[in-house]
């Protein structure tokens, strides 16, 4: 097989074509890698924000649950009954103390 000038030009054109294609593909791959890194960074930020949001949502849900239990009509009624009972007992004890104070005239006999 002899190398003719047409064959050399053909081989040169094919080599130039392959080299150019390689350069273009390499550039495109670098651009895609850059975009992928940016997308990964954005995804990590979104994931972090989502985690914080989930934590805050759970905290608000727990607080709401506590408040709703506190404001439950059954609990409120029980609390009011207990408070009323304490007030009645306090008034009764105050009356008993007043009676005892009236019985004691404030004078003390000398003790030898």
C-alpha positions in Angstrom: 0.0 0.0 0.0 1.4 3.3 -1.1 0.8 6.6 0.6 -0.6 9.0 -1.9 -1.0 12.7 -1.2 -4.8 12.3 -1.2 -4.5 9.6 1.4 -2.2 11.8 3.6 -4.6 14.7 3.3 -7.5 12.4 4.1 -5.7 11.0 7.2 -4.8 14.5 8.3 -8.4 15.7 7.9 -9.6 12.7 9.9 -7.0 13.3 12.6 -8.0 17.0 12.7 -11.6 16.0 12.9 -11.0 13.6 15.8 -8.8 16.1 17.7 -11.4 18.9 17.2 -14.2 16.6 18.4 -12.2 15.6 21.4 -11.6 19.2 22.3 -15.3 20.1 21.9 -16.4 17.1 24.0 -13.8 17.9 26.7 -15.1 21.5 26.9 -18.7 20.4 27.1 -17.9 17.8 29.8 -16.1 20.5 31.9 -19.2 22.7 31.5 -21.5 19.9 32.5 -19.3 19.1 35.5 -19.4 22.8 36.6 -23.2 22.8 36.3 -23.5 19.6 38.1 -21.4 20.9 41.0 -23.6 24.0 41.2 -26.8 21.9 41.1 -25.3 19.7 43.9 -24.5 22.8 46.0 -28.1 24.1 45.5 -29.5 20.8 46.4 -27.5 20.6 49.6 -28.7 24.1 50.5 -32.3 23.2 49.8 -31.9 20.0 51.8 -30.5 21.9 54.8 -33.3 24.4 54.6 -35.9 21.6 54.4 -34.3 19.9 57.5 -34.5 23.2 59.5 -38.1 23.7 58.3 -39.0 20.2 59.4 -37.5 20.8 62.8 -39.4 24.1 63.2 -42.6 22.5 62.1 -42.2 19.6 64.6 -41.5 22.2 67.4 -44.6 24.2 66.5 -46.7 21.1 66.4 -45.5 20.0 69.9 -46.2 23.5 71.2 -49.6 23.5 69.7 -50.4 20.1 71.1 -49.4 21.3 74.6 -51.5 24.5 74.3 -54.5 22.5 72.9 -54.3 20.1 75.9 -54.1 23.1 78.3 -57.1 24.7 76.7 -59.2 21.5 76.5 -62.6 22.2 78.0 -62.4 19.1 80.3 -59.1 20.2 81.7 -60.2 23.8 82.1 -63.4 22.6 84.0 -61.3 20.4 86.2 -58.9 23.2 86.9 -61.7 25.7 87.7 -63.4 23.2 90.1 -60.1 22.7 91.8 -59.5 26.4 92.1 -63.1 26.9 93.5 -62.5 24.2 96.1 -59.3 25.9 97.2 -61.1 29.2 97.5 -63.9 27.7 99.6 -61.4 25.9 101.9 -59.4 29.2 102.2 -62.6 31.1 103.2 -63.5 28.4 105.7 -60.1 28.5 107.3 -60.2 32.3 107.5 -63.6 32.1 109.3 -62.1 29.5 111.7 -59.1 31.7 112.4 -61.4 34.7 113.1 -63.5 32.7 115.5 -60.3 31.6 117.3 -59.0 35.2 117.4 -62.3 36.3 119.0 -62.1 33.6 121.6 -58.6 34.8 122.5 -59.0 38.3 124.1 -55.4 39.2 123.6 -54.6 39.3 127.4 -52.3 36.7 129.0 -52.3 35.8 132.6 -49.0 35.8 134.4 -47.5 32.5 134.8 -45.4 32.0 137.9 
